[in-house]
């Protein structure tokens, strides 16, 4: 019973944080557009948000192992409260460096919270319960993405109803309340290693984790290389959608993506006979995913109706991408021992953040040089690399250790 209660507490805290994460992104995009920023300039405000995710995941897993995952999760919540409060400053303060610094804090906060929440799940599930681990991780991750999409709506609605600053301060107050409640409910020392790990230990010695992290880099780069800049700008400039249509469509996509991710165990679980998926599952779904960005690019090149190609292709891409992401999120926990799960998850999400950073930068450059079709071909190449790297992934054993191959 305490296992389930702690899982629900971690999930609730993660949900609250995720709503603020989606809302702050939509608030910044819409408000800074009103201040006269171009779509590309707005996207670049998030550059430090992604960059510091790389650093945070590397350091955060080490901190979680030394200090406890509940403490690093609450550190992330506190930093998000600070970031929200900073952005509520007067317009005269909102220079590009100031906003980028606030977004950097938000990026650090997001990855501390994400790493802590996901690694905590491993510590709450007993050895050998692989089916339950896959289910709990998929629900946590999928619900997070659905709520991030809901956060897009909440951010836009609050901007309309109460204005930019009141919206930010309201979100900060809500998150501070949740931080207080989860700090009271969660036991101390979750995920804390018995011995103090050295910083050099954050670099995993398990080949499976290294291969999975490399595949994760290209998997998430394949999404962001067209999703972050290329797609919103294309919808706005070429298809002539207004900002609320663009934001609403992307929010619905993220919500749907989250529901598919949460349902992944049911969608693919029948073939595993009560066990979690393994390396073969990751390979199969990666190569299936490559079909969709290539198909969208070809549809646009052949002159098919762009809105139908984009909407249909994005829905199909989202479904298969969600399954890929759910399998990866399970495998990093399945390949890790309880003892070193915080550091392994931190290392893995460092690769995730690196892929997002590469995708963000490439998205702006590739769209400027080749348009959306160029972004989609880059995406195809990244997915194929993820599939090739997944060839080295082993199947999951009942118990893995960090002393040898998994």
URJO-V801693 format. One record per backbone hydrogen bond with DSSP energy under -0.5 kcal/mol. CO is the residue of the C=O (numbers start at 0). NH is the residue of the N-H. Records with the same first field share a line. If there is no record, write none. Layout:
CO: NH + NH
This chain:
0: 4
1: 5
2: 6
3: 7
4: 8
5: 9
6: 10
7: 11
8: 12
9: 13
10: 14
11: 15
12: 16
13: 17
14: 18
15: 19
16: 20
17: 21
18: 22
19: 23
20: 24
21: 25
22: 26
23: 27
24: 28
25: 29
26: 30
27: 31
28: 32
29: 33
30: 34
31: 36
32: 35
37: 41
38: 42
39: 43
40: 44
41: 44
42: 45
43: 46
45: 49
46: 50
47: 51
49: 52 + 53
50: 53 + 54
51: 55
52: 56
53: 57
54: 58
55: 59
56: 60
57: 61
58: 62
59: 63
60: 64
61: 65
62: 66 + 67
63: 67
64: 192
67: 71
68: 72
69: 73
70: 74
71: 75
72: 76
73: 77
74: 78
75: 79
76: 80
77: 81
78: 82
79: 83
80: 84
81: 85
82: 86
83: 87
84: 87
85: 88
89: 92 + 93
90: 93
92: 94
94: 98
95: 99
96: 100
97: 101
98: 102
99: 103
100: 104
101: 105
102: 106
103: 107
104: 108
105: 109
106: 110
107: 111
108: 112
109: 113
110: 114
111: 115
112: 116
113: 117
114: 118
115: 119
116: 120
117: 121
118: 121 + 122
119: 123
120: 123 + 124
121: 124
125: 128
127: 129
128: 132
129: 133
130: 134
131: 135
132: 136
133: 137
134: 138
135: 139
136: 140
137: 141
138: 142
139: 143
140: 144
141: 145
142: 146
143: 147
144: 148
145: 149
146: 150
147: 151
148: 152
149: 153
150: 154
151: 155
152: 156
153: 157
154: 158
155: 159
156: 160
157: 161 + 162
162: 166
163: 167
164: 168
165: 169
166: 170
167: 171
168: 172
169: 173
170: 174
171: 175
172: 176
173: 177
174: 178
175: 179
176: 180
177: 181
178: 182
179: 183
180: 184
181: 185
186: 189
188: 191
189: 68
194: 196
197: 200
198: 201
199: 202
201: 203
204: 206
205: 208 + 209
206: 210
207: 211
208: 212
209: 213
210: 214
211: 215
212: 216
213: 217
214: 218
215: 219
216: 220
217: 221
218: 222
219: 223
220: 224
222: 225 + 226
223: 227
225: 230
226: 231
228: 232
229: 233
230: 234
231: 235
232: 236
233: 237 + 238
234: 240
241: 245
242: 246
243: 247
244: 248
245: 249
246: 250
247: 251
248: 252
249: 253
250: 254
251: 255
252: 256
253: 257
254: 258
255: 259
256: 260
257: 261
258: 262
260: 263
262: 265 + 266
263: 267
264: 268
267: 270
268: 271 + 273
269: 272
271: 274
273: 130
277: 281
278: 282
279: 283
280: 284
281: 285
282: 286
283: 287
284: 288
285: 289
287: 290
288: 291 + 292
289: 293
290: 294
291: 295
292: 296
293: 297
294: 298
295: 299
296: 300
297: 301
298: 303
299: 302
304: 308
305: 309
306: 310
307: 311
308: 312
309: 313
310: 314
311: 315
312: 316
313: 317
314: 318
315: 319
316: 320
317: 321
318: 322
319: 323
320: 324
321: 325
322: 326
323: 327
324: 328
325: 329
326: 330
327: 331
328: 332
329: 332 + 333
330: 334
332: 335
337: 340
339: 343
340: 344
341: 345
342: 346
343: 347
344: 348
345: 349
346: 350
347: 351
348: 352
349: 353
350: 354
351: 355
352: 356
353: 357
354: 358
355: 359
356: 360
357: 361
358: 362
359: 363
360: 364
361: 365
362: 366
363: 367
364: 368
365: 369 + 370
366: 370
369: 373
370: 374
371: 375
372: 376
373: 377
374: 378
375: 379
376: 380
377: 381
378: 382
379: 383
380: 384
381: 385
382: 386
383: 387
384: 388
385: 389
387: 390
388: 391
389: 392
393: 278
397: 127
